[in-house]
C-alpha cells in the first residue's frame, strides 16, 4: 500500500491524500452510506462523509501517538526534533545573556567597522538595534516556550484514541446517537482499504469512549 511508507506521513497533505483515496473506495462509501441511512433524530441532513472519513483515517493510522504527533506535526518544518525545539528557548536565553555581556563590554562595537559605508544616523539605528537585540531574543524565547507548553498540553497521549472519540461524537452530532456498530464497520473498511491490520467492534468503541470521558479533566 502506497501510504505505508510515505515520507510525508503525519502532514496535512498526507492526510488529505489518504482521505481523497478512501472516498473512492466502494466499501468505505457503502459504510458511509449506512451511517447516513440511520434514523436522523436531529434532522440536520448534513453530509459529513469527508469529516467522518478523516477521523476514521486518523483512528486506524499508525504513528498517531503523542511523540510521533509532536515530531511530525508541531515540529515539522522547523529543522528540529520536538525535543530540540523544547530545549531551544534555553539556548536562546543563553545567547541573549552573551549578547548583553558584549553590549556592556563595548556599547559602541557596531561603530568600529571598516569603511564609512553608513551615515551617522544609520550607525545610531544600528547601535539601537544591537542594544535591543538581547531583549528581543529573550522575548522570542519566552514566546516559544509558551507555545511549546500549550502544544504539549493540548496534544493527546494517543492521537488514535482522540480521533476515535471525535469520530463517534461527530456521528452523534449528526444523528442523535453514537451508532457504534456502524462506526466499527466504517473503521474496519477504512483500515482494510489502507492496508492496516486492525479490527474494531461496537463494544470496544463504547469502552474507549468511556475511558476517554473518565480521563478528561474536570471543569
Secondary structure, 3 states (H helix, E strand, C coil): CCCCCCCCCCCHHHHHHHHHHHCCCHHHHHHHHHHHHCCCCCCCCCCCHHHHHHHHHHHHCCCCEHHHHHHHHHCCCCCCCHHHHHHHHHHHHHHHHHHHHHHHHCCCHHHCCCCCCCCHHHHHHHHHHHHHHHHHHHHHHHHHHHHHHHHHHHCCCEHHHHHHHHHHHHHHHHHCCCCHHHHHHHHHHHHHHHCCCCCCCHHHHHHHHHHHHHHCCCC
